[in-house]
């Protein structure tokens, strides 16, 4: 049975996160983990939200398959490829992930079959692509903390991704910032609307006051007024 087949207790939090951008959540708490910028969307769909099921691949496919076997609805397959220059996932693995109702695949490494991945609704992120596949000889290591660049991702962490990149956080970390993130997004949406209506950004921004305060050695914060 997939690890995530039981009902989630956090649907309310996830449903709220579905309406937020990764940048907005990052602005709400700049200490939240962000995956390396080199991990970019490969598929046409970049919007990603789900819980991590991890694979410590180490230049081998067995851990990826093992984690995929554990994956279920709403899970994100997170693969640490260990600097491999061979592909650790492609069309077949993504198709199986989609069949299981998983939310996406994130690879700190390479994938392949990119033409097929671009046609799929499954969000797939990777550092790049190569036609050469990894082997399948190393015993699986799944659902353990894995290192993507300098960022540790643990099983069950929530990943929120879009075209800007991927935020990683615990449920408690996101619950602590969700109200602030929603308020930031409301403010930014209102500012964009006002600019579209012809209002100058600087009429809504304390830019001059903030610069004056900094020049005078005073504590100050750049802020917007929607």
Order of alpha helices (4+ residues) and beta strands (2+ residues): alpha-alpha-beta-beta-beta-alpha-beta-alpha-beta-beta-alpha-beta-beta-beta-beta-beta-beta-alpha-alpha
